[in-house]
């Protein structure tokens, strides 16, 4: 069962990003390297989807990405 407690991600910040945004890293148990140069990618190659639509587009027809799935979006659930 998906709950806020078990779907943690360094890429998704609760209270900033929509609670419906998902990416495959949320379903893998791992410890990120504390060195940002090792852990952080130079570009975001992750795939994101909306838990409501189960697609890479939100209910408003716009793409699902952390930079746009935030409070100003009409379908966003903070």
Buried (B, 14 or more C-beta within 10 A) or exposed (E): EEEEEEBEBEBBEEEEBBBBBBBEBBEEEEEEEEEEEEEEEEEEEBEBBBBBBEEEEBBEEBEBBBEBBBEEBEBBEE
